[in-house]
């Protein structure tokens, strides 16, 4: 039996891999390097973190819709198995 987890667990693990930078104007930028295209900005570190989480959530939803491949974080894999996809009616 495979372990149970939620998308929230995956998001929390992905956020642990975020990299933050304080910019010259005092604002913040962030990215999750293994999640291509995930970038956020904010006037404060907290605002930047919140924006990064929101961007990540949207990225996951769009990726699930289009069958994109996701990085695995600490053993949590949200990729849809090709076996499961083949069971869906045409």
C-alpha positions in Angstrom: 0.0 0.0 0.0 1.4 3.4 -1.0 1.7 6.2 1.6 -1.0 8.8 1.9 -0.1 12.5 1.5 -1.8 15.7 0.4 -1.0 18.4 -2.1 -0.5 20.6 1.0 2.4 18.2 2.1 4.0 18.5 -1.3 3.7 22.3 -1.3 5.2 22.5 2.2 8.1 20.4 1.1 8.6 22.4 -2.1 8.6 25.6 -0.1 11.5 24.3 2.0 13.6 24.3 -1.2 12.8 28.0 -1.9 15.7 30.4 -2.3 15.2 34.1 -1.3 17.2 37.2 -2.1 16.9 40.7 -0.8 17.1 43.1 -3.7 18.9 46.4 -3.8 15.6 48.3 -3.3 14.8 46.4 -0.1 12.2 44.1 -1.7 12.5 40.3 -1.9 12.6 37.8 -4.7 12.2 34.1 -4.4 12.4 31.0 -6.6 12.2 27.2 -6.2 15.0 26.2 -8.6 13.6 22.7 -9.4 10.2 24.1 -10.2 10.8 25.8 -13.6 9.1 29.2 -13.8 8.3 29.6 -10.1 9.3 33.1 -9.2 7.8 35.6 -6.8 8.4 39.1 -5.5 7.3 41.0 -2.4 7.9 44.2 -0.4 8.6 42.0 2.6 10.0 38.5 3.1 6.6 37.3 4.4 4.8 38.9 1.4 7.3 37.2 -1.0 6.8 33.8 0.8 3.0 34.2 0.5 3.2 35.1 -3.2 5.6 32.2 -3.9 3.2 29.7 -2.2 0.3 31.1 -4.4 2.4 30.9 -7.6 3.4 27.3 -6.7 -0.2 26.3 -6.0 -1.3 27.7 -9.4 1.7 26.0 -11.2 0.7 22.7 -9.7 -3.0 23.0 -10.7 -2.1 24.0 -14.3 0.5 21.2 -14.4 -1.9 18.6 -13.3 -4.4 19.7 -15.9 -1.8 19.4 -18.7 0.0 16.3 -17.4 3.3 18.1 -16.7 6.0 16.3 -14.8 6.8 17.5 -11.3 9.9 17.3 -9.2 9.8 14.8 -6.3 10.4 16.4 -2.9 11.6 14.2 -0.1 9.9 11.2 -1.5 6.6 12.9 -2.3 5.7 12.3 -5.9 2.6 13.9 -7.3 3.2 12.8 -10.9 0.2 10.9 -12.4 1.1 7.4 -13.3 0.7 6.5 -17.0 -1.0 3.3 -15.8 -3.7 5.4 -14.2 -4.1 7.6 -17.2 -4.6 4.6 -19.4 -7.6 3.5 -17.3 -9.5 6.7 -18.1 -12.3 6.3 -20.7 -11.5 7.7 -24.1 
